[in-house]
Amino acid sequence: MIVVDPEDVEPKPWRNGRGITRELWAEPSGCGAGDDFEWRLSLADLGEDGPFSRFDGVERVFTPVVGGCFELTVDGRTHRATRYQQVRFPGEAAVAVRGLTEPARVLNLMTPRGRCRGDVQVRRCHGEIAWRAGVRSLLLVAGRLAVGGVELPQLGLAVTTGPALSGTAEDALVAEVHIFRGVRPGTG
């Protein structure tokens, strides 16, 4: 298991220069947004209204984890972006944030279309927990969580490269990142 503290990750500008992101994890290890990644997880800071960067051939799962509600326009359709609720969209879509009244942070999961699929579920956890094998990483949104005996920092990430994750939670709000290899019919 690997633990990543977002405060130890250097912020980098978005492709379009309109925001910053902290890449928490990319697989295979060491690849980035411009590389041939299988899945990529980052925390993006939203400070102003404006367009998102384009990522052709990539499916995105966008989950606000800090800040208030705002609108996300995807190819002309407006979605209410609410904390802890995911919005899915293709990376080549025209996407913009509007109505941002305070800074926000979002968990951004990217998977190349046709290679694997991802999902993010935010849930409250208490006590001893063992996650299913498909849960590849956990992001601590609030509360306390120790995974494999290691306490995660706020917005800290635990990633497994082997066995399923397990730990102990105290009133923790956790974003579970599920990765599914290959693509099932009808799932794109």
Secondary structure, 3 states (H helix, E strand, C coil): CEEECHHHCCCEECCCCCCEEEEEEEECCCCCCCCCCCEEEEEEEECCCEECCCCCCEEEEEEEEECCCEEEEECCEEEEECCCCCEEEECCCCEEEECCCCCEEEEEEEEECCCEEEEEEEEEEEEEEECCCCEEEEEEEEEEEEECCEECCCCCEEECCCCCCEEEEEEEEEEEEEEEECCCCCCC
